[in-house]
Amino acid sequence: MRLAGVVLVLLGLVATVLGTFSGCGSLFSWNGRHATAFFPLEEGANTQTLVPEPGRRYTVSVQVVFEREGLVVREGAAVVQSRMPLVVRVKDPHGTTRAESMGWLDPGEPPNVLYGGAARPSAHAPPSAMKPGTPELVVERLVGPFMSSDRTPLSVVVDLGADRIDSARILERRLVIYDDKLPPTIRNAFIVAVAGLGALASGVVLLVVGWFRRRGALKRGGIRSRKIV
């Protein structure tokens, strides 16, 4: 019992520390969005259907990927000159607008964000942009967040116009749907930490029970000290 308790305490301590540090590190670097669906976008009007999970918070993202080659590099960052008219609306079957955004998809104009332009890409870049090798050069516009109380399908209408400047070659246009579900890496790390706490508690209980049993046996004379000759 004593050996089993020591092993459980050690294993539980290691699992708790590793799981907690890994989970907290991933949680602090997480941007709060979990990509659930990707759709290619054509120039002009596009419509997609979103079937939401009740209680989850959703965000819509419009992304445009640019060709890096041939762009001007200024102070270690690629300069992307692009300007596309953009209208995004999320509506329910009754025509009620849940989220809306109108303006320009322009890498130099907030709330648009350009990722991959610097030599070291941001850790908060969209998941779809983080590919092996050279990171994508992608501009992103977020719309939302919004929630739904049921699974009634929502329509996501995206009208993305042509580039008015047309100095950067476009490789891809896409629509990304995010929710706020915890990524598996964070969830699994905390599961390991909780399991480690359970093993640690079980090991401590075994050690305490073993100590009391041994103490009781000594009091009853069940374990006698050896005579020193």
Secondary structure, DSSP 4 states (H G I P E B T S, - for coil): -HHHHHHHHHHHHHHHHHHHHHHHHHHHH--S-EEEEEEE--SEEEEEEE-PPTT-EEEEEEEEEE--TT-EEETTEEE----EEEEEEEE-TT--EEEEEEEEE-TTSTT-EEES-BSS--TTS-GGG--SSSPPEEEEEEEEEEE-SS---EEEEEEE---SS--S-EEEEEEEEEE-PPPHHHHHHHHHHHHHHHHHHHHHHHHHHHHHHHHHHHHHTSSPPPPP-
